[in-house]
């Protein structure tokens, strides 16, 4: 039985951090942990490395208000002490927000997290809110949605993959859309692909898009809960 302590860490990808690849985030986190001088555990095998596991990957260019990773420690460190050390060691583009211990028998973050929440800011002064809302409804009401992702055709069930109506609000430069996506057996519908489909159906275009993941959730008996 492992005696390692599983510390869950909540962090953000802010500013230029949005443009870090998943591998760059991994290397940055390893540097943060070493700089914080936490007693991290090492994996077994021919190529031992820091024992860490990340939540669902994020596309390069997408910011995030709430990412998660699990770091295993070989010794117990008080959560407030670990948080203080990690905050001091982290760069401004990957700030550490919270830490807390979780059980080693819990599923991995990638297995447990099924809901991704997003906020999209779109630039185009002639965007009509009602048209965008109608575009979302059109997609959600379809029996299937066929898209091309990474040069491959994929078919999704909109009612399953888009669990709630989007909230669309007018902004000075265009509009802001808050929406959620559920990970299905067929994979993840990319948020930018969904937005393209919505605007195609709305008969509208936008000149610029900024996307941020605002939350990750685990579904428990129909209720969305945060991983920590």
TORTI-684693 format. One record per residue (C-alpha): residue number from 0; x, y, z. Coordinates in Angstrom, 1 decimal. Each point is the difference from the previous one (the first is absolute). Layout:
N
+-----+--------+--------+--------+
|   k |      x |      y |      z |
+-----+--------+--------+--------+
| NUM |      X |      Y |      Z |
...
+-----+--------+--------+--------+
This chain:
228
+-----+--------+--------+--------+
|   k |      x |      y |      z |
+-----+--------+--------+--------+
|   0 |    0.0 |    0.0 |    0.0 |
|   1 |    1.4 |    3.4 |   -1.0 |
|   2 |    1.0 |    2.3 |    2.8 |
|   3 |    0.1 |    3.1 |   -2.3 |
|   4 |   -2.2 |    2.9 |    0.7 |
|   5 |   -2.2 |    1.2 |   -2.9 |
|   6 |   -0.1 |    3.9 |    0.0 |
|   7 |   -2.5 |    1.5 |   -2.4 |
|   8 |    1.1 |    3.4 |   -1.4 |
|   9 |   -2.3 |    2.6 |   -1.6 |
|  10 |    1.8 |    2.5 |   -2.2 |
|  11 |   -0.8 |    2.5 |   -2.8 |
|  12 |    1.4 |    0.6 |   -3.5 |
|  13 |    0.2 |    3.8 |   -0.1 |
|  14 |    1.3 |    2.5 |   -2.5 |
|  15 |    2.8 |   -1.6 |   -2.1 |
|  16 |   -0.6 |   -3.2 |    1.8 |
|  17 |   -2.9 |   -0.7 |   -2.3 |
|  18 |    2.5 |   -0.6 |   -2.8 |
|  19 |    2.0 |   -2.7 |    1.9 |
|  20 |   -0.3 |   -3.5 |   -1.4 |
|  21 |   -1.0 |   -2.9 |    2.3 |
|  22 |    3.7 |   -1.1 |    0.0 |
|  23 |    1.2 |    3.5 |    0.9 |
|  24 |   -2.5 |    0.1 |    2.9 |
|  25 |    1.3 |   -3.3 |    1.2 |
|  26 |    3.6 |    1.2 |    0.0 |
|  27 |   -1.0 |    3.3 |    1.7 |
|  28 |   -1.9 |   -1.9 |    2.7 |
|  29 |    3.0 |   -2.2 |    0.6 |
|  30 |    2.2 |    3.1 |    0.4 |
|  31 |   -2.5 |    1.5 |    2.4 |
|  32 |   -0.1 |   -3.1 |    2.2 |
|  33 |    3.8 |   -0.2 |    0.2 |
|  34 |    0.3 |    3.7 |    0.7 |
|  35 |   -2.6 |   -0.4 |    2.8 |
|  36 |    2.1 |   -2.8 |    1.4 |
|  37 |   -2.9 |   -2.3 |    0.5 |
|  38 |    0.8 |   -3.7 |    0.7 |
|  39 |   -1.4 |   -1.3 |   -3.3 |
|  40 |   -0.4 |   -3.8 |   -0.7 |
|  41 |    1.8 |   -1.7 |   -2.9 |
|  42 |   -1.5 |   -2.5 |   -2.4 |
|  43 |    1.4 |   -3.5 |   -0.2 |
|  44 |    1.4 |   -1.6 |   -3.2 |
|  45 |    2.9 |    0.6 |   -2.4 |
|  46 |   -0.7 |    3.8 |   -0.4 |
|  47 |   -1.0 |    1.3 |    3.5 |
|  48 |   -1.4 |    3.5 |    0.1 |
|  49 |   -2.1 |    2.2 |    2.2 |
|  50 |   -3.3 |   -1.7 |    0.8 |
|  51 |   -2.6 |    2.4 |   -1.3 |
|  52 |   -3.2 |   -0.3 |   -2.0 |
|  53 |   -1.9 |    2.8 |   -1.8 |
|  54 |   -3.7 |    0.6 |   -0.7 |
|  55 |   -1.4 |    0.3 |   -3.5 |
|  56 |    2.4 |    1.7 |   -2.4 |
|  57 |   -0.7 |    3.5 |   -1.2 |
|  58 |    0.5 |    1.3 |   -3.6 |
|  59 |    2.9 |    2.4 |   -0.5 |
|  60 |   -1.3 |    3.5 |    0.1 |
|  61 |   -2.8 |   -0.7 |    2.4 |
|  62 |    0.2 |    1.6 |    3.4 |
|  63 |   -1.4 |   -1.6 |    3.1 |
|  64 |   -1.4 |    1.0 |    3.4 |
|  65 |    0.2 |   -3.4 |    1.5 |
|  66 |    2.3 |   -2.8 |   -1.0 |
|  67 |    1.0 |   -3.0 |    2.2 |
|  68 |    2.8 |   -2.4 |    0.5 |
|  69 |    0.8 |   -2.7 |    2.6 |
|  70 |    3.5 |    0.0 |    1.5 |
|  71 |    1.1 |   -2.9 |    2.2 |
|  72 |    2.2 |    0.8 |    3.0 |
|  73 |    2.3 |   -2.4 |    1.8 |
|  74 |   -0.6 |    1.8 |    3.3 |
|  75 |   -3.0 |    1.8 |    1.4 |
|  76 |    0.1 |    3.8 |   -0.3 |
|  77 |   -2.7 |    2.2 |    1.5 |
|  78 |   -2.3 |    1.3 |   -2.8 |
|  79 |    0.5 |    3.6 |    1.1 |
|  80 |    3.8 |   -0.4 |    0.0 |
|  81 |    0.0 |   -1.7 |   -3.4 |
|  82 |   -2.2 |    2.7 |   -1.4 |
|  83 |    2.2 |    2.8 |    1.3 |
|  84 |    3.1 |   -1.6 |   -1.5 |
|  85 |   -1.6 |   -0.8 |   -3.3 |
|  86 |   -1.4 |    3.6 |   -0.3 |
|  87 |    3.4 |    1.4 |    0.7 |
|  88 |    1.7 |   -2.2 |   -2.6 |
|  89 |   -2.6 |    0.3 |   -2.8 |
|  90 |    0.3 |    2.6 |   -2.9 |
|  91 |   -2.8 |    2.5 |   -0.5 |
|  92 |   -1.1 |   -1.8 |   -3.2 |
|  93 |   -0.8 |   -3.2 |    2.0 |
|  94 |   -1.2 |    1.2 |    3.4 |
|  95 |   -0.9 |   -2.6 |    2.7 |
|  96 |   -3.5 |    0.5 |    1.5 |
|  97 |   -0.7 |   -2.9 |    2.4 |
|  98 |    1.3 |   -3.3 |    1.2 |
|  99 |   -1.5 |   -2.9 |    1.9 |
| 100 |    0.6 |   -3.7 |    0.6 |
| 101 |   -2.2 |   -2.6 |   -1.7 |
| 102 |   -0.2 |   -3.8 |    0.4 |
| 103 |    2.3 |   -2.2 |   -2.1 |
| 104 |   -2.9 |   -2.2 |   -1.0 |
| 105 |   -1.9 |    2.7 |   -1.7 |
| 106 |   -0.2 |   -0.1 |   -3.9 |
| 107 |    2.5 |    2.1 |   -1.9 |
| 108 |   -0.9 |    3.6 |   -0.9 |
| 109 |   -0.4 |   -0.9 |   -3.7 |
| 110 |   -2.3 |   -2.9 |    0.8 |
| 111 |   -2.1 |    1.9 |    2.6 |
| 112 |   -0.5 |    3.4 |   -1.7 |
| 113 |   -2.8 |   -0.1 |   -2.6 |
| 114 |   -1.1 |    3.7 |   -0.2 |
| 115 |    2.0 |    2.9 |   -1.4 |
| 116 |   -1.3 |    3.5 |    0.3 |
| 117 |    1.1 |    2.8 |   -2.3 |
| 118 |   -0.3 |    3.7 |   -0.6 |
| 119 |    0.4 |    1.3 |   -3.6 |
| 120 |    0.5 |    3.7 |   -0.8 |
| 121 |   -0.7 |    0.8 |   -3.6 |
| 122 |    0.7 |    3.2 |   -1.9 |
| 123 |   -2.5 |    1.2 |   -2.6 |
| 124 |   -2.2 |    3.0 |    0.7 |
| 125 |   -2.9 |   -1.2 |   -2.2 |
| 126 |   -0.5 |   -3.3 |    2.0 |
| 127 |   -3.7 |   -0.4 |    0.9 |
| 128 |   -0.5 |   -1.8 |    3.3 |
| 129 |   -3.3 |   -1.7 |   -1.0 |
| 130 |    1.6 |   -1.4 |   -3.2 |
| 131 |    2.9 |   -1.5 |    2.1 |
| 132 |   -2.5 |   -1.5 |    2.5 |
| 133 |   -2.0 |   -1.5 |   -2.9 |
| 134 |    3.2 |   -1.5 |   -1.5 |
| 135 |    0.8 |   -1.7 |    3.3 |
| 136 |   -3.6 |   -1.3 |    0.2 |
| 137 |    0.2 |   -1.3 |   -3.5 |
| 138 |    3.2 |   -2.0 |    0.8 |
| 139 |   -1.4 |   -1.4 |    3.3 |
| 140 |   -3.3 |   -1.1 |   -1.6 |
| 141 |    1.7 |   -2.0 |   -2.7 |
| 142 |    0.1 |   -3.8 |    0.3 |
| 143 |    3.7 |    0.0 |   -1.0 |
| 144 |    2.8 |    2.4 |   -0.8 |
| 145 |    2.8 |   -1.0 |   -2.5 |
| 146 |    3.1 |    2.1 |    0.2 |
| 147 |    3.6 |   -0.2 |   -1.2 |
| 148 |    2.6 |    0.1 |    2.8 |
| 149 |    3.7 |   -0.5 |   -0.6 |
| 150 |   -0.8 |   -1.0 |   -3.6 |
| 151 |   -2.3 |   -2.8 |    1.2 |
| 152 |   -3.8 |   -0.2 |   -0.3 |
| 153 |   -1.8 |   -0.5 |    3.3 |
| 154 |   -3.6 |   -0.3 |    0.9 |
| 155 |   -1.4 |    1.3 |    3.4 |
| 156 |   -3.3 |   -0.2 |    1.7 |
| 157 |   -0.7 |    3.7 |    0.7 |
| 158 |   -2.5 |   -0.7 |    2.8 |
| 159 |    2.7 |   -1.9 |    1.8 |
| 160 |    3.0 |    2.2 |   -0.8 |
| 161 |   -1.7 |    3.3 |    0.6 |
| 162 |   -1.7 |   -0.5 |    3.4 |
| 163 |   -1.4 |    3.5 |    0.5 |
| 164 |   -1.1 |    3.1 |   -2.0 |
| 165 |    2.7 |    2.6 |   -0.5 |
| 166 |   -0.2 |    3.4 |    1.6 |
| 167 |    0.6 |    2.7 |   -2.6 |
| 168 |    0.5 |    3.6 |    1.0 |
| 169 |    0.7 |    3.1 |   -2.1 |
| 170 |    3.4 |    1.7 |    0.5 |
| 171 |    1.4 |    3.2 |   -1.4 |
| 172 |    2.0 |   -1.8 |   -2.7 |
| 173 |   -2.4 |   -2.9 |   -0.7 |
| 174 |   -1.2 |   -2.6 |    2.5 |
| 175 |    1.0 |   -2.3 |    2.8 |
| 176 |   -1.2 |   -3.6 |    0.1 |
| 177 |    0.1 |   -2.3 |    3.0 |
| 178 |   -0.5 |   -3.7 |   -0.8 |
| 179 |    0.9 |   -3.5 |    1.1 |
| 180 |    1.0 |   -3.2 |   -1.8 |
| 181 |   -0.2 |   -3.6 |    1.3 |
| 182 |    2.7 |   -2.5 |   -1.0 |
| 183 |   -1.7 |   -2.9 |   -1.8 |
| 184 |    1.1 |   -3.5 |   -1.0 |
| 185 |    0.7 |    1.4 |   -3.5 |
| 186 |    2.4 |    2.5 |    1.5 |
| 187 |   -0.1 |    3.7 |    0.7 |
| 188 |   -1.7 |    2.5 |   -2.3 |
| 189 |    2.4 |    2.9 |   -0.3 |
| 190 |   -1.5 |    3.3 |    1.1 |
| 191 |    1.3 |    2.0 |   -2.9 |
| 192 |   -1.5 |   -2.5 |   -2.4 |
| 193 |   -3.4 |    0.2 |    1.8 |
| 194 |    0.1 |    3.8 |   -0.3 |
| 195 |    0.8 |   -0.1 |   -3.7 |
| 196 |   -3.1 |   -2.3 |   -0.5 |
| 197 |   -2.2 |    2.3 |    2.2 |
| 198 |    1.0 |    3.1 |   -2.0 |
| 199 |   -0.4 |   -1.8 |   -3.3 |
| 200 |   -3.6 |   -0.8 |    0.9 |
| 201 |   -0.5 |    3.5 |    1.3 |
| 202 |    1.1 |    1.4 |   -3.3 |
| 203 |    2.6 |    2.2 |    1.8 |
| 204 |    3.7 |    0.4 |    0.2 |
| 205 |    2.6 |    1.3 |    2.4 |
| 206 |    3.4 |    1.6 |   -0.5 |
| 207 |    1.7 |   -1.3 |    3.1 |
| 208 |   -0.5 |   -2.5 |    2.8 |
| 209 |    1.5 |   -0.3 |    3.5 |
| 210 |   -0.8 |   -3.2 |    1.8 |
| 211 |    0.5 |   -0.9 |    3.7 |
| 212 |   -0.9 |   -3.2 |    1.9 |
| 213 |   -1.8 |    1.3 |    3.1 |
| 214 |   -0.5 |   -3.3 |    1.8 |
| 215 |    0.3 |   -3.8 |    0.2 |
| 216 |   -2.6 |   -2.1 |    1.7 |
| 217 |   -0.7 |   -3.6 |    1.1 |
| 218 |   -3.6 |   -1.2 |   -0.4 |
| 219 |   -1.4 |   -1.6 |    3.2 |
| 220 |   -3.6 |   -1.1 |   -0.1 |
| 221 |   -0.8 |    2.8 |   -2.5 |
| 222 |    1.8 |    2.7 |    2.0 |
| 223 |    3.1 |    1.7 |   -1.3 |
| 224 |    2.8 |    0.2 |    2.6 |
| 225 |    3.5 |    1.4 |   -0.2 |
| 226 |    2.9 |   -2.4 |    0.4 |
| 227 |    0.9 |    1.6 |    3.3 |
+-----+--------+--------+--------+
